[in-house]
Amino acid sequence: MYLSHAAGARGASPSTLLELTEISEPEAERLLAAIWCVLEAHALGSPMMHVRSPAHGLLDLRLIFRNAEDCALVEANLPMIEH
């Protein structure tokens, strides 16, 4: 699994974009549940989310947050992310 802040999403700066690539469906479910727990605990708005399923069977998730602070808070609370 890879975590990045790559630019390229429409309307997203690198500081508001959280990209999780090459993750399995069970891992995606676990991470999304953890992300939503953080959002709810801090009364943050939901990010825009894009899911891509490349041919190799793993998922790529892109979450675009309203601001860099929300993105950083969620990233800091994600379980087992390789930086």
C-alpha positions in Angstrom: 0.0 0.0 0.0 1.2 3.4 -0.9 0.2 6.8 0.5 0.8 9.9 -1.5 -0.1 13.5 -1.9 0.3 13.6 -5.6 -1.1 16.6 -7.5 -3.4 16.0 -10.4 -6.9 15.8 -9.1 -9.1 18.5 -10.4 -9.4 21.3 -7.8 -7.1 19.6 -5.3 -3.8 20.8 -4.1 -1.3 18.2 -2.8 -2.0 19.2 0.8 -5.8 18.4 0.4 -5.4 15.1 -1.5 -4.9 11.8 0.2 -4.2 9.0 -2.2 -4.1 5.3 -1.2 -2.9 3.1 -4.0 -2.7 -0.6 -4.6 -4.9 -1.8 -1.7 -7.1 -4.8 -1.4 -10.9 -4.5 -1.0 -10.7 -5.6 2.7 -8.0 -3.1 3.4 -9.9 -0.3 1.6 -13.0 -1.1 3.8 -10.8 -1.0 7.0 -9.2 2.3 6.0 -12.4 3.9 5.0 -14.0 2.9 8.3 -11.0 4.4 10.2 -11.2 7.6 8.1 -14.9 8.0 8.8 -14.4 7.5 12.5 -11.9 10.3 12.5 -14.2 12.6 10.5 -17.1 11.9 12.9 -15.0 12.3 16.0 -13.9 15.7 14.9 -17.1 16.8 13.2 -15.4 17.2 9.8 -17.1 17.2 6.5 -16.9 14.2 4.1 -14.2 14.4 1.5 -14.8 13.9 -2.2 -13.8 10.3 -3.0 -12.7 8.6 -6.2 -12.2 4.9 -6.4 -10.4 3.2 -9.3 -10.0 -0.5 -9.9 -7.1 -1.1 -12.2 -6.8 -4.5 -14.0 -4.5 -6.0 -11.3 -7.4 -6.3 -8.8 -6.2 -3.8 -6.3 -7.9 -0.5 -5.6 -6.7 3.1 -5.8 -8.6 5.6 -3.5 -8.3 9.4 -3.8 -9.9 11.5 -1.1 -10.0 15.3 -1.6 -10.6 17.2 1.6 -11.9 20.8 2.0 -8.6 21.9 3.6 -5.1 20.8 4.4 -5.8 20.6 8.2 -8.6 18.0 7.7 -6.4 16.0 5.4 -3.5 16.1 7.9 -5.7 15.1 10.8 -7.1 12.1 9.0 -3.6 11.0 7.7 -2.2 11.3 11.2 -4.9 8.9 12.5 -4.7 6.3 9.7 -3.6 2.8 10.9 -0.5 1.2 9.4 0.3 3.5 6.6 3.7 3.3 5.0 5.1 6.8 4.3 
